């Protein structure tokens, strides 16, 4: 078994940089949408 570095897997899997660090690939996106009213609750 050959060893590969991170860049190999990032390229091979088509991963994208994540804004908070690391890499990811979107595999699912819900068609359901959330309105601004539903998000009006403040979380602390």
N, C-alpha and C positions, 0 to 999 in steps of 0.2 A: 504494500500500500504506500503510495507516495504522499508526502506531506505538502500541503499547500498553505500559503499565507492568507490572511484575511482578505486582501485585495482580490485574490482568485475567487473566493466565494461571493464577495460583494458583486463582482462582475458576472460570474456564472449565474447567480440567482437574480440579477437585475435589481439589487437593493438600492434604496435611496437614503441619503443622510436624513436622520431625524433631527428636528430642531432642538431637542433636549439632549442630544448625544446618541451615538450609535447609528445603526442602520435598520431599515424596515422595508417591507413590501406590502402594499395594501392588497389584501386578498378578498375583502368583502366590504361593500358600502351599502348601507340600508337605503331604500328609497323613501323611507319615512322621514318627514321633516318636522322640526320642532319650532314652534312660533316664539316670538319675543315674549309674549305673555306667559308662556310656560317657563321661561327662563327668568322671570322677574323676581324670584325669591333670592335674597342675598345669602350667600354661604360664607361662613367664617371658619 
